[in-house]
Amino acid sequence: MQRNLILTILGLCLAATAFPQEKETQFAFNNYHRYYNEARQRGDAEKEKSIKAFRASFAQHPYRYHSLDTRLSAQECLAQLTADGIFSGLREQEEQFRKENAFQKPYSNPQAEIGLFVADAFNRIWKVADAYRKGELTEEQALSGKVLKAILHYGGIEAGRSPFPCILLCHTYGSGQYLFLLSETDGRC
């Protein structure tokens, strides 16, 4: 009898916690679509021209460039990338994190180490994007499948970290890669 009561209460608690998350998710998507659609309807040619000039300026004069911290050249970074988008120099460390289930540990010590690990990976990707911006790499090299897979792989690690992904890290390094590849986006992003 007690067991059934406990299972019933547990079931109700689980159901109660799952439902609000769906409502919040739907609310967030509705807000996004609302503001996105409103912004798309209003077209201000002068504002668009200003935004394009702003983006072009950042593409030529990188914001946060001082934080690009890697001693490897772009060619070395590319050489270390495997076909599955993993840097061979970081593979062993990543395997150790996975073995220890560190990506899901909410403690500050493993998360601090993982943060440095992911920052190193994003710095290497950023180095490749910057070399393309400077004309040191071809489009085929900078936008190769292994580079794009690396962005997805290390971005996935960052997004899946527990308890919270460090969105600032993805935003900071991701914007550097985006701006360096601005000519390839052609205003689509």
N, C-alpha and C positions, 0 to 999 in steps of 0.2 A: 504494500500500500504506500509506504513512504517512498519507495523507489519510484513508483509511478508519479507520485506528486512531485518529486524532485525533477524527474525527466520532463514533466509537463511545464514546470516553472522554468527550467533551463530552455526548453523549446520556445516558450513565450519570450524570454529574454533575448534569444538569438533572433527571433522574428522582429522584435521591437528594435533591435540595433540595425538590422539589415534594411528595413523600410526607410528610415530617415536618410540613409546614404543615397538611396535611389532618388528620393525627392530632391536632395541637395544637388546631386549630379544633374538631374533634369533642369533644375533652376539655373545652374551655372551655364549649361548649354543654351537654354532659352535666352539668358542675358547676353551671351556671346553673340548669338545669331541676331538678336535685336540690335545691339550696338554696331555689329558688323554691317548689317543691312542699312541702318541709318547712315553710317559713314559712307557707304557706297553710293547712296542716293544723292548726297550733297557733293557736288563737284566744284571745287574752287581751283581754277587754272593757276592762279598765282601761288596758292598754297602748295599745289602739287609740284610746281616748278621749284619752289623753295625746298621742299622735302627732297627732291632729286638732287639739288645742289648740295644739300646737307649730307646725303648719303655718299655722293661722289667725293666730297671733302674728306669724310671719314675713311673712305676706301683708299685715298691717297695719303692721308696722315692718320695712321692707326691710333685709335683711342686705346688706352691700356697697354700699349706696346711695351712699356717698361716691365710689364709682368710676364712677358714671354721668356720663360726661364728653362732653356735647355742648351747644353753644350754641343749637341748633335747637329750636324748639317741637315739640310732638307734631303739630300741624297742618302745620308745614313738613315734617316727616319724612314724613307721609302724602302730602303734595302732591308730594314728590320721588319717591315710589314709582311705578314704571311697572307696567303690568298683568302683566308677567312677573316681578315681584318684585325689580327692580334699582333702586337709588337713582340717579336721574339725575345727582346730584352726584358719584357714585362711578364711574359707567360708564366715563368716559375713563381713569381710573386702572386699572380692572380690564382694560380692553382693552389697555392698555400692558403690564400684567403677562402677559396671555395672548400678546401678540405676542412678548415676550421669553422666553416659556416659563418665567417666574420661579416659577410654582407648583411646578414640579418640580425647581428648582435647590436642592441641599442646602446652599448657602452661607449663612452667617449674615446677610449684608447684605440680599439679597432677602427672606429669610424674616422678618427684622425689619420690613422695610417692609410686607410682606404681613400680618404680625401686627397692625400698627397700622391697616392698611386694614380688616381683618376686625373689629377691635375697634370702629372707627368705625361700621361697618355694624350690629354688634350693639348698640352704644349707641343708635343711632337706633331700632332695633326695640324695645329696652328702654324708650325714651322713650314710644313709642306704648303699650306695655303698662302703663307707670306712669300715663299719662294716663287710661287706662281704669280702673285701680284707684282713682284719685282722683275718678272720675265726670266727667272732662272730655271723654271720648269715649264714644260709644255702642258697644254690643257689635258692631253691624254694621261700624263703622269699625275697631275694634281687631282683629276677627277676620275681616276681609275677605280675599278670595282673594289679593290682592296682598301683604298682610302675611304670610300663611301661606307664600306662595311665596318671600318674602324670607328667612324663617327657613330654608326648605329650600335656597335658593340659596346663601346665605352660610355656612350650616352645611356644605353640600357642598364649598364651597371650602376651609373649614377642615379638614374630614375628609380631603380629597384632597391636602393639602400634603405636600411631601417634605422630609425623610425621615420625619418623624413629624408627625401633626396635633397641635395643641396642645389636647388634650382639656380642660385646665383652662379655657381660654378659653370653649369651648362650654358647659362645666359652669357656669362663673360666670355668664355672661350668660343661658344657658338657664334656670338656676334662678330668676333674677330674673324672666324672662318667665313661667315656670310659676307662681311664687308670686303674681305680679300678676294672673294669670288663674285663680287658685285656685277662685273660685266657679264658673267654667265647667267645670273638670275634675271637680268633684263627687266627688273621691276616686278617680277612675278611673286616675290615673297613679301 
